[in-house]
Amino acid sequence: MLEGQIRVQQTSATGREIVLYRIGPGESCILTTACLFSHRPYPAMGITESAVRAVSLSQSVFERLVAQSGIFREFVFNAYGNRLTDLLALVEDVVFTRLDVRLAKKLLELGGATPCIHITHQALATELGSAREVISRALKEFEIRGWIQRSSGQIQIIHPQALRQLAHSEC
């Protein structure tokens, strides 16, 4: 990727989606790399989140560069190893961390310095690998507790310290 950002996500047979990772400038897509190594089809979907400039290599050029260029080979395997570690952390998070804890972390991440987040419940569900209805129930609970305020397409963080406390809980 030279410029821009691509969101890589996967959709289950039941239609649920999860964001696997994002690719930014200077990064490569490890699923594409895995497909080039294994000669299998791409198992996910890449969605541009901004204007993108990227380089695409054919199978033969990729194989030749891996075989002949130590610098390219090191780039490919470093990117592969780093992203694989990130994906394993994502799997661990989805499997072993309660959804309310993950949701609190995501709201704080998206909010950054501003308390107003422009996002739909469906988009949050996709980010967290959950169903929209589950996210809506969790957000309603956060609102009842006075931590957030919901309106159409946006979430206002009212009590960030409470979200931080939940996000850092061991449960």
N, C-alpha and C positions, 0 to 999 in steps of 0.2 A: 504494500500500500504506500503510495507516494503522498497523497493528500486525502483528507476526508475520513469518514468513519462508516464501517459496515457492522451491523448487528447480525450475529450468527445465531439462529435459533432452530429448534427441532420441534416437530409436531407429532404427537402420539397418534395411534390408530383411532383413539376416541376424540381427537381434536384438541386436546390440551397442548399448550405450547410452553416452552421454557427457553429463556435466553441462555445460551451456552457461554458466549463471550462476545466481545467487540474487537474489531481490528482497526487500528489507527495507523498513522504515518510511521513507516519504518518497520511495521509488523507484517507477518504473513499468516495465512489461514492454515492451521494445522490439519483441519479436516481435508482441505484440498491436498495438502502434502500426503496425508494418509491414503487418499484416493489415488494419488500418483504412484505411491509405493505399492499399493495392493491391487491396482487396476480394477477398483470397484467404483460404483456410482456414488455421487455426493449424497450423504445421508441427512442433510440439513438444508436450511434456506439462508441465504445471505441477503440482507435487506439494507440498502443504503440509508443512512440517517443524515447524510449531507452530500454535497457534491463530492465526487470521488475521482481521483486519478490513480490508476493502479497498473501494474505490469502483470501480464498473463503469459505463462510459459507452456509450450506444448509438452507432451509426455517425453518426446525424444530429446528436446533441449534440456528439460529438467534432469533427465537421467544422465545426459552427457556432462552437465555442470556438476552434479553430485559426484560423478566419477573423476572429473578432471580438475575441479577447483576446490582446494582446501578451504578457502575463505567462504565460498558458497556453501559447501558441505557443513562447515561450522555454524554458519548462520541458520541453515535449515534445522540442524539438530539442536542448537540452543533454543530456537523458537519452539521447536517441538517439545523439548523437555520442559521449558517454562510453562507453556500453555497446558501441557498434560498435567502438571502439578496444580495449576489453577482449576482445571476441570475436576480433578480428584477432590479438591477442596470444595467445589460446588456440590459434588455428589454427597460428600460428608455433611455439608450444611443442609441439603435438602432432606437427607435421610435421618439425621440425628438432631437437628435443631428445630424446635417448635416454630410453627408458622408465625405466631405473634412476635416472636423474637426476631425472626428474619424480616418481617414487615417493619418493625420499629427501626432496624438497621437500614433498610432500604429507604424509608422516609427521611431519616437523618442524612443519608448519603445524597438523596435527590434534593433535599432542602438546602444543603450547604449553608451559605450565609443568609439565605432568604427563607422566611417561614412559609411562603406560599409556593406550592408545588402544582404545576399544571400537568395532570396525568389522570387517565381514566382508571376505573377499577379493573377493567380488562387488561390494560397495559401493565398494571402492577401484578396481576395474576400471571401474565406472560413472563415478566421479569423474575418472578419467584417460583414458577413452575406449579402453579396452583389453579384452582377454578375461580372465576369471577365471584361466584356466590360466597365462597369461603373468604375471599378478600373483603367483600362487602360486609360480612358479619364481623370480621375482626376490626375493620375500620369503625363500624357502628359501636363496638365495645370501646375502642379508643375514644370515640366521641362522647360516649356516656361517662367515661372517666374524666373527661375534660381535657384530654391531651391534644385533640385535634378538632377542627370544624370542617365538615364536608359541604361541598356545593358541587354543582354540575361541572365535571371536568377539572376540579381542583380540590386541593386539600390544604388547609391552613394549619400549621403547627402552632398550637397554643402553649403547650408545656413540654418543650424539648428535653428538659432534664428528666422527666418521667419516661420519655421514650429512650433516652440514653441509659437510664437505670435498667429498663427492660432489656435493651439491646445487649447489655453487658452481664445479664443474669446467666447463671449456669444452667438453668432449667431448659 
